[in-house]
Amino acid sequence: MKRSSLKHILLFLVFAAQASIVNAQCDDWKWPEGEMKATAEEKNVLYTDALRNSNFEAAKKPHQWILQNAPDLNTAIYINGEKIYKGLMESTKDEAQQQVYFDSLIMMYDMRVKYCGEEEAVIVREAYETYKQNAKKVSELPNMLDLFDRAYELKGTDMDYYVILPYMSTVVNNAKYVKKLTEIEILDRYDKIMSIIDYNLAQGKDPDRWNGYKTTVDGMLVSVVNVDCDFVRKNLGPKFKENPDDLKLAKKIFGFMLNGKCTDDPLWLEAGKKIQEVQPEFGLAKNIGLKFKGENNAEAEKYFTQAISLTEDPGNKADMYIQLGTLKSGAAAREMYRKALAADPTKREAYGAIGYLYYGSFESCAGKQDIVKDRAVFLAAYDMFERAGNSKMMQAASEQFPSKEEIFTYNYNAGASISVGCWIGETTTIRTRD
């Protein structure tokens, strides 16, 4: 038989078959009637025995007879046909012959869809096998892309892991060599692929693998699309304005602008707020709070407080209490720093923050009647800086201690206890600067 003859036979079978069989189901065995039944049973035994022994060439002829005479016999004839032609492809290094067997393999998929109505069962494998065979053929790239698109249409986030990178590679190669995809069309497919990855990560399935796919897919995208801040503003900003509840779009904007280091853009903040509203998590709440800090402290406080409720990690809680302390003053700020230390006693910087509060309170707290009592704020500040391990500020505070002359004049003794007034309310030990 000539190399192309099998391909032509199978093509004829697919496209010339009577329409009445289209979309039939092949779960049950449908043997031909009359004398044909015995022949069909014989051919079925012949090809399955040969296949069992990996004699793909011997299996081919009786299998072809069944395809021609009983194409709706059972799904098994197409499952086994896939095995036959994959085996034949692997058995030869002749590229032309491999292509003939590949065409026959694709016919197995197409005929299974036509006679058994099982497109969802084969579409991913058809796309993948086409990619393996024709990835370097520019003329085949549009067809490959159609197959992957159709696979996603049917399977959605249930797409098999092994087609993730081939799908994105096909998108990239179409963009580079066929040049008929717009940047938005590329991003739409990127979004589909990322939805598969995100779904599997959310299910906790092999995070190392799926995070690896995510990194690779991101790298492939930027090889064909310059996703900079201007691109996001121009192409995605208007869409988000029209659909502010579109979570997928918000995530896309947020991620692209984060990678592009354009987090000062209001669009990034709006996208982040939408994500946090629907899928709140500690890290995002923290970053949004930091973005608002100094510009809208009420909003910053809202997100820092939310962040505390979204973590059980003592260090994270303490960090957020420290941030809340920076938004307040006096006793209210100190209360936040104390909560930070209660959450995580290792956060010594909270002691330093309290020290700065005390150190800066001299003018507002001084009664200006007892200089030793007024300067006691520096004694309390020194204590806090010491606990924080801040030697520089310990030195600065010690230089503001009362002098020996002052404690003598106001009838105090070095080493005695003294109460610090105002809102501080601490008790400390009298020391002098000289």
WOSUL-V567602 format. One record per residue. RES is the residue in one letter. SS is DSSP state (helix for helix, strand for strand, loop for the rest). PHI is phi in whole degrees, -180 to 180 (NA if undefined). BURIAL is + if it has 24 or more other ideal C-beta (glycine too) atoms within 12 Angstrom, else -. Layout:
RES,SS,PHI,BURIAL ; RES,SS,PHI,BURIAL
//
This chain:
M,loop,NA,- ; K,loop,-66,- ; R,loop,-59,- ; S,loop,-90,- ; S,helix,-68,- ; L,helix,-62,+ ; K,helix,-58,+ ; H,helix,-67,- ; I,helix,-61,+ ; L,helix,-68,+ ; L,helix,-60,- ; F,helix,-62,- ; L,helix,-61,+ ; V,helix,-71,+ ; F,helix,-92,- ; A,helix,-108,- ; A,loop,-65,+ ; Q,loop,-64,- ; A,helix,-67,- ; S,helix,-65,- ; I,helix,-90,- ; V,loop,-56,- ; N,loop,67,- ; A,loop,-68,+ ; Q,loop,-97,- ; C,loop,-119,+ ; D,loop,-71,- ; D,loop,-95,- ; W,loop,-78,- ; K,loop,-117,+ ; W,loop,-75,- ; P,loop,-61,- ; E,loop,-88,- ; G,loop,69,- ; E,helix,-64,- ; M,helix,-64,- ; K,helix,-62,- ; A,helix,-63,- ; T,helix,-66,- ; A,helix,-62,+ ; E,helix,-63,- ; E,helix,-64,- ; K,helix,-63,+ ; N,helix,-64,+ ; V,helix,-66,- ; L,helix,-60,+ ; Y,helix,-74,+ ; T,helix,-68,+ ; D,helix,-64,- ; A,helix,-63,+ ; L,helix,-64,+ ; R,helix,-60,- ; N,loop,-95,- ; S,loop,58,- ; N,loop,-93,- ; F,helix,-64,+ ; E,helix,-64,+ ; A,helix,-69,- ; A,helix,-74,+ ; K,helix,-61,+ ; K,helix,-66,- ; P,helix,-64,+ ; H,helix,-67,+ ; Q,helix,-62,+ ; W,helix,-60,+ ; I,helix,-65,+ ; L,helix,-59,+ ; Q,helix,-79,+ ; N,helix,-108,+ ; A,loop,-145,+ ; P,loop,-67,+ ; D,loop,-110,+ ; L,loop,-56,+ ; N,loop,-175,+ ; T,loop,-55,+ ; A,helix,-57,+ ; I,helix,-67,+ ; Y,helix,-87,+ ; I,helix,-62,+ ; N,helix,-71,+ ; G,helix,-62,+ ; E,helix,-60,+ ; K,helix,-64,+ ; I,helix,-62,+ ; Y,helix,-78,+ ; K,helix,-66,+ ; G,helix,-62,+ ; L,helix,-66,+ ; M,helix,-63,+ ; E,helix,-74,- ; S,loop,-85,- ; T,loop,-134,- ; K,loop,-104,- ; D,loop,-73,- ; E,helix,-63,- ; A,helix,-65,- ; Q,helix,-68,+ ; Q,helix,-59,+ ; Q,helix,-65,+ ; V,helix,-62,+ ; Y,helix,-65,+ ; F,helix,-62,+ ; D,helix,-58,+ ; S,helix,-68,+ ; L,helix,-60,+ ; I,helix,-63,+ ; M,helix,-62,+ ; M,helix,-60,+ ; Y,helix,-64,+ ; D,helix,-66,+ ; M,helix,-70,+ ; R,helix,-63,+ ; V,helix,-66,+ ; K,helix,-67,+ ; Y,helix,-93,+ ; C,helix,-117,+ ; G,loop,64,- ; E,loop,-115,+ ; E,helix,-62,+ ; E,helix,-61,- ; A,helix,-73,+ ; V,helix,-120,+ ; I,helix,-63,+ ; V,helix,-66,+ ; R,helix,-67,+ ; E,helix,-64,+ ; A,helix,-62,+ ; Y,helix,-67,+ ; E,helix,-65,+ ; T,helix,-65,+ ; Y,helix,-62,+ ; K,helix,-61,+ ; Q,helix,-83,+ ; N,helix,-124,+ ; A,loop,-57,+ ; K,loop,-95,- ; K,loop,-99,- ; V,helix,-58,- ; S,helix,-64,- ; E,helix,-93,+ ; L,helix,-60,+ ; P,helix,-61,+ ; N,helix,-64,+ ; M,helix,-60,+ ; L,helix,-64,+ ; D,helix,-60,- ; L,helix,-66,+ ; F,helix,-65,+ ; D,helix,-62,+ ; R,helix,-66,+ ; A,helix,-61,+ ; Y,helix,-66,+ ; E,helix,-59,- ; L,helix,-86,- ; K,helix,-101,+ ; G,helix,60,- ; T,helix,-73,+ ; D,helix,-88,- ; M,loop,-60,+ ; D,loop,-71,+ ; Y,helix,-59,+ ; Y,helix,-74,- ; V,helix,-103,+ ; I,helix,-59,+ ; L,helix,-71,+ ; P,helix,-59,+ ; Y,helix,-62,+ ; M,helix,-67,+ ; S,helix,-62,+ ; T,helix,-66,+ ; V,helix,-61,+ ; V,helix,-62,+ ; N,helix,-68,+ ; N,helix,-64,+ ; A,helix,-66,+ ; K,helix,-78,- ; Y,helix,-110,- ; V,helix,-90,+ ; K,loop,60,- ; K,loop,-118,- ; L,loop,-99,+ ; T,loop,-79,- ; E,helix,-62,+ ; I,helix,-67,- ; E,helix,-65,- ; I,helix,-64,+ ; L,helix,-65,+ ; D,helix,-61,+ ; R,helix,-73,+ ; Y,helix,-57,+ ; D,helix,-63,+ ; K,helix,-63,+ ; I,helix,-64,+ ; M,helix,-66,+ ; S,helix,-66,+ ; I,helix,-67,+ ; I,helix,-63,+ ; D,helix,-62,+ ; Y,helix,-62,+ ; N,helix,-69,+ ; L,helix,-65,- ; A,helix,-65,- ; Q,loop,-83,- ; G,loop,75,- ; K,loop,-86,- ; D,loop,44,- ; P,helix,-58,- ; D,helix,-63,- ; R,helix,-64,- ; W,helix,-71,+ ; N,helix,-67,- ; G,helix,-64,- ; Y,helix,-60,+ ; K,helix,-60,+ ; T,helix,-62,- ; T,helix,-66,+ ; V,helix,-64,+ ; D,helix,-60,+ ; G,helix,-65,- ; M,helix,-68,+ ; L,helix,-62,+ ; V,helix,-70,+ ; S,loop,-77,- ; V,loop,-125,+ ; V,loop,-130,+ ; N,loop,-85,- ; V,loop,-85,+ ; D,loop,-95,- ; C,helix,-62,+ ; D,helix,-64,- ; F,helix,-62,+ ; V,helix,-64,+ ; R,helix,-61,+ ; K,helix,-73,- ; N,helix,-98,+ ; L,helix,-106,+ ; G,helix,-56,+ ; P,helix,-60,- ; K,helix,-64,+ ; F,helix,-69,+ ; K,helix,-64,- ; E,helix,-75,- ; N,loop,-130,- ; P,loop,-67,- ; D,loop,-97,- ; D,loop,-78,- ; L,helix,-65,+ ; K,helix,-61,+ ; L,helix,-66,+ ; A,helix,-61,+ ; K,helix,-65,+ ; K,helix,-64,+ ; I,helix,-61,+ ; F,helix,-60,+ ; G,helix,-66,+ ; F,helix,-64,+ ; M,helix,-73,+ ; L,helix,-66,+ ; N,helix,-65,- ; G,loop,-84,+ ; K,loop,57,- ; C,loop,-118,+ ; T,loop,-78,+ ; D,loop,-81,- ; D,loop,-73,+ ; P,helix,-57,- ; L,helix,-63,+ ; W,helix,-61,+ ; L,helix,-67,+ ; E,helix,-64,+ ; A,helix,-64,+ ; G,helix,-62,+ ; K,helix,-63,+ ; K,helix,-66,+ ; I,helix,-62,+ ; Q,helix,-64,+ ; E,helix,-65,- ; V,helix,-93,- ; Q,loop,-130,- ; P,loop,-63,+ ; E,loop,-153,- ; F,helix,-55,+ ; G,helix,-59,+ ; L,helix,-69,+ ; A,helix,-59,+ ; K,helix,-61,+ ; N,helix,-68,+ ; I,helix,-66,+ ; G,helix,-59,+ ; L,helix,-63,+ ; K,helix,-68,+ ; F,helix,-78,+ ; K,loop,-56,+ ; G,loop,91,- ; E,loop,-108,- ; N,loop,-148,- ; N,helix,-67,- ; A,helix,-65,- ; E,helix,-69,+ ; A,helix,-60,+ ; E,helix,-61,+ ; K,helix,-59,+ ; Y,helix,-77,+ ; F,helix,-64,+ ; T,helix,-65,+ ; Q,helix,-64,+ ; A,helix,-59,+ ; I,helix,-60,+ ; S,helix,-74,- ; L,loop,-104,+ ; T,loop,-139,+ ; E,loop,-108,- ; D,loop,-76,- ; P,helix,-58,- ; G,helix,-64,- ; N,helix,-64,+ ; K,helix,-60,+ ; A,helix,-61,+ ; D,helix,-59,+ ; M,helix,-72,+ ; Y,helix,-65,+ ; I,helix,-63,+ ; Q,helix,-62,+ ; L,helix,-63,+ ; G,helix,-61,+ ; T,helix,-69,+ ; L,loop,-89,+ ; K,loop,-120,+ ; S,loop,-139,- ; G,helix,55,- ; A,helix,-63,- ; A,helix,-66,- ; A,helix,-67,+ ; R,helix,-60,+ ; E,helix,-61,- ; M,helix,-66,+ ; Y,helix,-66,+ ; R,helix,-66,+ ; K,helix,-66,+ ; A,helix,-62,+ ; L,helix,-69,+ ; A,helix,-68,- ; A,helix,-72,+ ; D,loop,-149,+ ; P,loop,-62,- ; T,loop,-79,- ; K,loop,-80,+ ; R,loop,-66,- ; E,helix,-63,+ ; A,helix,-66,+ ; Y,helix,-62,+ ; G,helix,-62,+ ; A,helix,-63,+ ; I,helix,-66,+ ; G,helix,-58,+ ; Y,helix,-64,+ ; L,helix,-60,+ ; Y,helix,-66,+ ; Y,helix,-59,+ ; G,loop,-89,+ ; S,loop,-97,+ ; F,helix,-58,+ ; E,helix,-65,- ; S,helix,-78,- ; C,helix,-101,+ ; A,loop,-64,- ; G,loop,-84,- ; K,loop,61,- ; Q,loop,-123,- ; D,loop,-137,- ; I,helix,-62,+ ; V,helix,-67,+ ; K,helix,-65,+ ; D,helix,-64,+ ; R,helix,-79,+ ; A,helix,-64,+ ; V,helix,-63,+ ; F,helix,-74,+ ; L,helix,-63,+ ; A,helix,-67,+ ; A,helix,-64,+ ; Y,helix,-58,+ ; D,helix,-59,+ ; M,helix,-70,+ ; F,helix,-63,+ ; E,helix,-64,+ ; R,helix,-68,+ ; A,helix,-83,+ ; G,loop,78,- ; N,loop,-97,+ ; S,helix,-66,- ; K,helix,-62,- ; M,helix,-77,+ ; M,helix,-61,+ ; Q,helix,-63,- ; A,helix,-63,- ; A,helix,-68,+ ; S,helix,-65,+ ; E,loop,-71,- ; Q,loop,-106,+ ; F,loop,-63,+ ; P,strand,-65,+ ; S,loop,-84,- ; K,helix,-62,- ; E,helix,-64,- ; E,helix,-67,+ ; I,helix,-70,+ ; F,helix,-70,- ; T,helix,-62,- ; Y,loop,-97,- ; N,loop,63,- ; Y,loop,-114,+ ; N,loop,-125,- ; A,loop,-60,- ; G,loop,93,- ; A,loop,-80,- ; S,strand,-82,- ; I,strand,-145,+ ; S,strand,-89,- ; V,loop,-92,+ ; G,loop,-83,+ ; C,loop,60,+ ; W,loop,-81,- ; I,loop,-70,+ ; G,loop,63,- ; E,loop,-96,+ ; T,strand,-116,- ; T,strand,-138,+ ; T,strand,-109,- ; I,loop,-73,+ ; R,loop,-134,+ ; T,strand,-119,+ ; R,loop,-86,- ; D,loop,-137,-
//
